[in-house]
């Protein structure tokens, strides 16, 4: 996880190298705990979810204190579950580990619990795509784990491009306002980030 990742002026997350945007889902409510500076450490906000081949990014419609966006690498998500409560809205719950800088004390970082609540419209498009892309990322990671490239195995961005069958428009649900991103973002596309950690512009090219 990374708090407040870089955003374009239109509030779309700035992409990493080889990152492919899959879809965007508006009108969701996002809950997450252990946020520094938040009351009780918990934040609840309405906004937009972006799903890519390497991460999910929630972008709040309005900042909540210092909270504007929340970045969740797919390889750091676990215990994910699709919930269909009888009296409440469908939602995805799960946990996500923090992205820890190389020189940081790991004891100062802990796992976050999150929930994505679908309060407006269905989720028959988003849910299958989320689990398909997540499954694809994990399969690619397992392949890397059998290689000798230790640095790649430690990088949450090394998950590869989703196969064509993953991005399947047959998942379209007319009641789900999710929108497939068929044209990838162009502004500053030559300056794509290679790491979650701060770096110079030269390192980003």
Residue pairs with C-beta under 8 A, 6 or more apart in sequence:
1 70
1 71
1 72
1 73
1 76
1 96
1 97
1 98
1 99
1 112
2 70
2 71
2 98
2 99
2 196
3 35
3 36
3 67
3 69
3 70
3 71
4 66
4 67
4 68
4 69
4 70
5 13
5 14
5 57
5 69
5 71
6 13
6 14
6 193
7 13
7 14
7 59
7 68
7 69
8 14
8 185
8 187
8 188
11 48
11 59
12 50
12 59
12 185
13 50
13 57
13 59
13 69
13 71
14 188
14 192
14 193
15 21
15 52
15 184
15 185
15 189
15 192
15 193
16 54
16 157
16 192
16 193
16 194
17 157
17 192
17 193
17 194
18 157
18 160
18 161
19 52
19 53
19 54
19 55
19 157
19 192
20 52
20 53
20 161
20 162
20 184
21 50
21 51
21 52
21 181
21 184
21 185
22 51
22 52
22 53
22 129
22 133
22 162
22 166
22 167
22 180
22 181
23 50
23 51
23 125
23 126
23 129
23 178
23 179
23 180
23 181
24 48
24 49
24 50
24 51
24 178
24 179
24 181
25 48
25 49
25 51
25 126
25 176
25 177
25 178
25 179
26 48
26 177
26 179
27 46
27 118
27 119
27 120
27 121
27 177
28 46
28 47
28 48
28 49
28 58
28 116
28 117
28 118
28 119
29 44
29 45
29 46
29 116
29 117
29 119
30 43
30 44
30 45
30 46
30 47
30 49
30 58
30 60
30 70
30 114
30 115
30 116
30 117
31 42
31 43
31 44
31 114
31 115
31 117
32 42
32 43
32 58
32 70
32 112
32 113
32 114
32 115
33 41
33 42
33 43
33 112
33 113
33 114
34 41
34 110
34 111
34 112
34 113
35 41
35 42
35 43
35 67
35 112
36 66
37 65
37 66
37 67
38 64
38 65
38 67
43 64
43 65
43 67
44 64
45 58
45 60
45 61
45 62
45 64
45 67
46 60
46 61
46 62
47 58
47 59
47 60
47 61
48 58
48 59
48 61
49 56
49 57
49 58
49 59
49 116
49 126
50 56
50 57
50 58
50 59
51 126
51 129
51 130
51 133
52 133
53 74
53 133
53 136
53 137
53 159
53 160
53 161
53 162
54 73
54 74
54 137
54 156
54 157
54 159
55 71
55 72
55 73
55 74
55 156
56 71
56 72
56 74
56 77
56 130
57 69
57 70
57 71
57 72
58 69
58 70
58 72
58 116
59 68
59 69
60 67
60 68
60 69
70 114
71 99
71 196
72 96
72 114
73 96
73 99
73 156
73 157
73 196
74 133
74 134
74 137
74 138
74 156
74 159
75 137
75 138
75 141
75 156
75 159
76 96
76 97
76 98
76 99
76 156
77 94
77 95
77 96
77 134
78 94
78 95
78 96
78 97
79 94
79 95
80 92
80 93
80 94
80 131
80 134
81 92
81 93
81 94
82 90
82 91
82 92
82 127
82 131
83 90
83 91
83 92
83 93
84 90
85 91
89 117
89 118
89 119
90 117
90 118
90 122
90 123
91 115
91 116
91 117
91 118
92 115
92 116
92 127
92 130
93 113
93 114
93 115
93 116
94 113
94 114
94 115
95 111
95 112
95 113
95 114
96 111
96 112
96 114
97 111
97 112
98 109
98 110
98 111
98 112
99 156
99 196
99 197
100 106
100 109
101 197
102 197
118 126
120 177
121 175
121 176
121 177
122 173
122 175
122 176
123 173
123 176
123 178
124 171
124 173
124 175
124 176
125 171
125 172
125 173
125 176
125 178
126 176
126 178
128 171
129 166
129 167
129 168
129 171
129 178
132 162
132 166
132 168
132 171
133 162
133 166
136 159
136 160
136 162
136 163
136 166
137 159
137 160
137 162
140 158
140 159
140 160
141 153
141 158
141 159
144 152
144 153
144 158
145 153
147 153
152 158
156 196
157 194
157 195
157 196
167 180
169 180
190 205
191 201
191 204
191 205
192 204
193 199
193 204
194 203
194 204
195 203
